[in-house]
Every structure is written in C-alpha cells, then in structure tokens.
Amino acid sequence: MVYSKEDIFNFSDQVFAHLKVSENDHVLEITLDRPEKKNAMNPVMVNEIAYAMSYAHHNNDIWAVVFAANGDVFCAGADLKAFSGEAQEETNSTIPQPETEVVIGELFLQVHKPCIAKINAPAFAGAFLLIGGCTHIIASENASFSLPEVKRGIWPMQVMESLLNVMTPRKVLGLCMTGGKLDVEAAFECGLVSKVTSSAELDQEVGALLDTIKGNSPTAIRKGLEAFDALRSIKSDEKHKYLQKMLYEVIKSEDAKEGITAFKEKRKPNWTGN
C-alpha cells in the first residue's frame, strides 16, 4: 500500500478535508465530501483515499469498506484543473504526503478487503476507478454511469483497465469510444452494477450485504482476495502450487480453527480476523 502500517498508526487523529470517514462494527465507511466540486478527485482527496484504504488494509479489525458520496453527483472523476497545476483552495487536511505516487486502481488490488460502493447519483469518468475496483456495487434508480472523456479529446486509460475486470472487452471499448452513458439497469446487465434497488432501500441493501459478509470469516476473505489479486501475475503452471500454499495458510488461521470448532459444536462462529 502507499502508506505503511506505521504511517496509519494515528489514523483516528487525522483530519480529512474532502472525505468523511467513520468506523463501526468492523466496517470503514469512506464518504466523498466535496459536493461543491461534484466530488471531483483532486490530489488532496486522492491522498486521503489512499490513506483510508491503507488503514483498512493494515487493520485486521476492518472487515469491509463502504464508499458513499454527499451531493448530487457520486463523483465527477479527476479534477483536471487541479492535476494540471492550477491553484487549489486551502484545506485543513493533515494526511501526510505519500512517498510514492498514488494510483487509485492499484489501491483496490492491494487492500484485500470487500469494498462496496453505495451509489445514489450519477458517476462520471475517473469515478469508474472506484467503481471498477470495488467488489460490489449497489446502486439506486438515481445512478447513471458516463465516460465522456473521448468527447474532450481524452481516452480513459486507467478506467479501461479497471473495467476489463468486470465487463467484456467489447462493452468496455464501446463505452470508451462512444463516450456513452449507462442507466442503472444497463449497468447491471453488463456487470458493472451488482444489484439495483430503490433510493429508499439503498442503505438497507448495503447493510444486508455487510451482514452476510461479516457472518463469514474475515481471514478467509482477506486471504482469498489476496490470492485472487496475485493470480493476475502468476504463471499458469504455478497457480495451483501458489493456491495450495495459500490454502494451508488459511487452514492454520485462528478463524479456521474457530470455524471448524463452531461447526462441530453447532453454534455461530466468533470471528477475530486472525
């Protein structure tokens, strides 16, 4: 991750300028909170997202991450003016500057925790890096998804890679080339959205999914996601050997011992995340 375990030691003391971050019952909720700029991601917000995601990665007491947003747009993508060097508003953010460049897409490959996006508004452009990186997308009828970059003479390079993990190449290329827009039903049909619900039931649906996830071993899920991500770079003839090693690691975990014991004793497991 961009930030080390030592870097996030005083996480609870940090001030976030463009995010609202809360931790409750093993869930870290990250809410984009720059509504006056349509939640466009400037360098400060990107660093804050990386810091929060690093905290989730290093903390075994975090079992899932939820992304939400304030305002009438979930996220308008990157703040191009900010990244081009134009002067930005002063902030009170205390998040330290990272030693390496933050690449949003890579954060999701490394966090190894279930990530749920709760979307109740339109999402544009670089927002797809968040959406494509999450393991689950729960969206309401108010959500829509647009890639307008090509209309500005730009190609959504990193977004393309993120989307190829959840959509067919033909769908991805079509969306990138046409600068198209998907309503929530179309996004569901092509695999971008996991579940469609009403705005009134959005929180309830996300809560139900979290309850299901938290009912299972956080250690098994964490190790499983680590293995899933590692498979991308492992040679075909080495994959089963690697997965066997990972299985042995999971079997030796405290959660596995507890899960087996609870099954024998016909009770609900008490997971610790270890």
C-alpha positions in Angstrom: 0.0 0.0 0.0 1.0 3.6 -0.4 1.1 4.2 3.3 2.8 1.8 5.8 1.4 0.4 9.0 3.5 3.0 10.9 2.1 5.8 8.7 -1.5 5.0 9.7 -0.8 4.4 13.4 -2.6 7.7 14.4 -5.4 7.4 11.9 -8.1 8.4 14.4 -6.3 11.7 15.0 -6.1 12.8 11.3 -8.2 15.5 9.7 -9.7 14.8 6.3 -10.6 17.7 4.1 -12.6 16.0 1.3 -13.7 12.8 3.0 -15.9 11.8 5.9 -14.5 8.6 7.4 -16.3 6.5 10.1 -15.6 3.1 11.6 -18.3 1.0 13.1 -18.7 -2.8 13.7 -15.7 -3.8 11.6 -16.8 -1.5 8.6 -14.9 1.5 7.4 -17.2 3.9 5.5 -15.5 6.5 3.3 -17.8 9.2 2.1 -16.7 11.6 -0.7 -17.4 15.0 0.6 -16.5 17.7 -2.0 -20.0 18.2 -3.3 -19.4 21.8 -4.4 -16.9 20.3 -6.9 -19.1 17.3 -7.8 -16.8 15.2 -5.7 -14.1 15.5 -8.3 -10.9 14.0 -7.1 -8.0 16.4 -6.6 -4.6 15.5 -5.2 -5.6 16.1 -1.6 -8.7 13.8 -2.0 -6.6 11.1 -3.8 -4.1 11.1 -0.9 -6.9 10.9 1.6 -8.5 7.9 -0.2 -5.1 6.2 -0.3 -4.6 6.8 3.4 -8.0 5.5 4.4 -7.6 2.4 2.1 -4.1 1.8 3.6 -5.7 1.9 7.1 -8.3 -0.7 6.0 -5.5 -2.9 4.6 -3.3 -2.9 7.6 -6.1 -3.2 10.2 -7.4 -6.7 10.6 -10.3 -5.3 12.6 -11.7 -3.8 9.4 -13.6 -6.4 7.6 -15.2 -4.4 4.8 -15.1 -0.9 3.2 -18.1 1.1 2.0 -17.8 4.0 -0.4 -20.5 6.6 -0.4 -20.8 10.3 -1.5 -22.5 13.5 -0.5 -24.2 15.7 -3.1 -26.0 15.3 -6.4 -23.0 13.6 -8.1 -21.3 10.5 -6.8 -18.0 11.5 -8.4 -17.2 13.5 -11.5 -13.8 11.8 -11.9 -10.4 13.6 -11.7 -10.2 17.3 -11.1 -8.3 18.1 -14.3 -7.6 21.7 -13.3 -6.1 20.6 -10.0 -3.9 17.9 -11.7 -2.8 20.4 -14.3 -1.3 22.5 -11.6 -3.9 25.2 -11.2 -4.0 26.7 -7.7 -6.4 25.0 -5.4 -8.3 26.0 -2.3 -6.5 25.8 1.0 -7.5 22.8 3.2 -7.1 21.6 6.8 -6.1 18.1 5.7 -3.4 16.5 8.0 -2.9 13.5 5.8 0.9 13.1 5.1 2.2 13.3 1.6 2.9 9.8 0.3 6.5 8.9 -0.7 5.2 7.3 -4.0 2.5 8.4 -6.4 -1.0 7.2 -5.7 -2.5 5.1 -8.4 -6.2 4.7 -7.5 -6.7 1.5 -9.4 -3.8 -0.3 -7.7 -5.2 0.6 -4.2 -8.1 -1.8 -4.8 -5.8 -4.6 -5.9 -3.9 -4.4 -2.7 -6.5 -3.6 0.0 -7.7 -7.3 0.2 -11.0 -6.4 1.9 -14.5 -6.4 0.4 -15.3 -2.9 -1.0 -18.9 -1.9 -1.5 -19.8 1.3 -3.5 -23.2 2.7 -2.5 -24.3 4.8 -5.4 -27.3 7.1 -5.4 -26.3 9.7 -8.0 -24.5 9.9 -11.4 -20.9 8.8 -11.7 -18.5 10.1 -14.4 -15.1 9.4 -15.9 -12.5 8.6 -13.2 -15.2 7.6 -10.8 -15.0 4.3 -12.7 -11.7 3.7 -11.0 -13.6 3.5 -7.7 -16.5 1.6 -9.2 -14.4 -0.9 -11.1 -12.2 -1.5 -8.1 -15.0 -2.3 -5.7 -16.1 -5.9 -5.2 -19.8 -4.9 -5.0 -21.8 -2.0 -6.5 -25.2 -1.4 -5.0 -27.0 1.4 -7.0 -30.4 3.1 -6.9 -32.5 4.3 -9.8 -30.8 7.7 -9.4 -27.5 6.3 -10.5 -26.1 6.6 -14.0 -22.6 5.9 -15.4 -20.8 8.0 -18.1 -17.4 8.0 -19.8 -17.3 11.4 -21.6 -13.5 11.6 -21.9 -13.4 10.9 -25.7 -15.6 14.0 -26.2 -12.8 16.1 -24.7 -10.1 14.5 -26.7 -9.0 12.2 -23.9 -9.1 8.4 -23.6 -10.0 6.8 -20.2 -6.8 4.7 -20.0 -6.8 3.5 -16.3 -10.5 3.2 -16.3 -10.3 0.9 -19.2 -8.1 -1.5 -17.2 -10.4 -1.4 -14.2 -13.5 -2.1 -16.3 -11.9 -5.0 -18.1 -12.0 -6.8 -14.8 -15.8 -6.6 -14.7 -17.1 -6.2 -18.2 -16.4 -7.8 -21.6 -13.7 -6.1 -23.8 -16.3 -5.2 -26.4 -18.6 -3.5 -23.9 -15.6 -1.6 -22.4 -14.3 -0.4 -25.8 -17.8 0.6 -26.9 -18.3 2.7 -23.8 -14.9 4.3 -24.1 -15.2 5.1 -27.9 -18.7 6.5 -27.8 -18.5 8.5 -24.6 -21.7 6.7 -23.7 -23.9 6.7 -20.7 -25.5 3.7 -19.0 -28.6 4.0 -16.9 -28.6 1.7 -13.8 -30.4 -1.1 -15.5 -28.0 -1.2 -18.4 -25.1 -1.0 -16.0 -26.5 -4.1 -14.2 -26.9 -6.0 -17.4 -23.3 -5.5 -18.4 -21.9 -6.5 -15.0 -20.9 -3.1 -13.8 -23.5 -3.0 -11.0 -24.1 -5.9 -8.6 -27.6 -5.0 -7.5 -30.2 -2.4 -8.3 -32.5 -1.1 -5.6 -34.6 1.9 -4.8 -33.2 5.0 -3.2 -35.3 4.4 -0.1 -33.9 0.9 0.3 -30.3 1.6 -0.7 -28.9 1.7 2.9 -30.9 -1.4 3.8 -29.5 -3.4 0.9 -25.9 -2.4 1.7 -26.5 -3.3 5.3 -27.8 -6.7 4.4 -24.8 -7.4 2.2 -22.5 -6.3 5.0 -24.3 -8.6 7.5 -23.7 -11.5 5.1 -20.0 -10.7 4.6 -19.4 -10.2 8.3 -21.1 -13.6 9.0 -18.2 -15.2 7.2 -14.5 -15.5 8.2 -12.7 -12.1 7.6 -9.4 -14.0 7.5 -10.6 -16.4 4.8 -12.0 -13.5 2.7 -8.8 -11.4 3.2 -6.6 -14.3 2.1 -8.9 -15.2 -0.7 -8.8 -11.7 -2.1 -5.0 -11.6 -1.8 -4.9 -14.9 -3.8 -7.4 -13.6 -6.4 -5.2 -10.5 -7.0 -2.0 -12.5 -7.1 -3.3 -14.8 -9.8 -3.1 -12.0 -12.3 0.7 -12.1 -12.3 1.4 -15.8 -11.6 2.3 -18.1 -14.5 -0.4 -20.7 -15.3 1.7 -23.7 -14.3 2.5 -22.1 -10.9 -1.0 -21.1 -9.9 -2.1 -24.3 -8.2 1.1 -24.5 -6.2 0.6 -21.0 -5.0 -3.1 -21.6 -4.2 -2.2 -24.7 -2.2 0.2 -22.6 -0.1 -2.5 -20.0 0.5 -5.0 -22.7 1.5 -2.5 -24.0 4.1 -2.1 -20.5 5.5 -5.9 -20.1 5.8 -6.3 -23.6 7.4 -3.7 -22.6 10.1 -5.5 -19.4 10.9 -7.4 -18.8 14.2 -10.6 -18.1 12.2 -10.3 -21.5 10.6 -9.9 -23.3 13.9 -12.9 -21.3 15.3 -15.0 -22.1 12.2 -14.4 -25.8 12.4 -15.0 -25.9 16.2 -18.2 -23.9 15.8 -19.4 -26.2 13.1 -18.8 -29.2 15.4 -20.5 -27.5 18.3 -23.4 -26.3 16.1 -23.0 -22.7 17.0 -22.3 -19.4 15.3 -18.5 -18.7 14.9 -16.9 -15.8 16.8 -14.5 -14.4 14.2 -11.5 -12.4 15.2 -9.9 -11.7 11.8 -6.8 -13.6 12.7 
